[in-house]
Amino acid sequence: MAAGRKTGGRRKGTQNKATAEVKELAGQYGPEAIETLVDLMRNGQNDQTRRM
């Protein structure tokens, strides 16, 4: 590193490819996935299912 300054790579806050893909999937499935998890938590048949 050059005297405490960043000299290469992505700028701070710039998303990498994986982060962008995860955000896109979360946007597509987020609400449905959360509803499913809440349903499993509330209506699961055993402790292991409810703790997912």
C-alpha positions in Angstrom: 0.0 0.0 0.0 1.3 3.5 -0.8 1.6 5.5 2.3 -1.9 4.7 3.7 -3.7 5.3 0.4 -5.5 2.7 -1.7 -3.9 2.6 -5.2 -5.8 -0.2 -7.0 -8.8 -2.4 -7.1 -12.5 -1.5 -6.8 -13.6 1.8 -5.3 -15.1 1.7 -1.9 -18.8 0.7 -2.1 -18.6 -0.8 -5.6 -20.3 -4.2 -5.7 -18.6 -7.3 -6.9 -20.3 -9.7 -9.3 -21.5 -12.1 -6.5 -23.1 -9.3 -4.5 -25.0 -8.0 -7.5 -26.3 -11.5 -8.3 -27.4 -12.1 -4.7 -29.2 -8.7 -4.6 -31.0 -9.6 -7.8 -32.1 -13.0 -6.5 -33.2 -11.4 -3.2 -35.3 -9.0 -5.1 -37.0 -11.8 -7.0 -37.6 -14.2 -4.2 -37.3 -12.1 -1.0 -40.9 -11.6 0.0 -41.9 -15.2 -0.9 -38.9 -16.7 0.9 -39.6 -14.7 4.0 -43.3 -15.8 4.0 -42.2 -19.4 3.7 -39.7 -19.1 6.5 -42.3 -17.5 8.8 -44.8 -20.3 7.9 -42.2 -23.0 8.7 -41.4 -21.3 12.0 -45.0 -21.0 13.1 -46.4 -24.2 11.7 -43.4 -26.6 11.6 -44.0 -30.1 12.8 -40.9 -30.4 14.9 -38.3 -28.3 16.7 -35.7 -28.7 14.0 -38.0 -27.3 11.3 -39.0 -24.4 13.5 -35.4 -23.4 14.1 -34.3 -23.2 10.4 
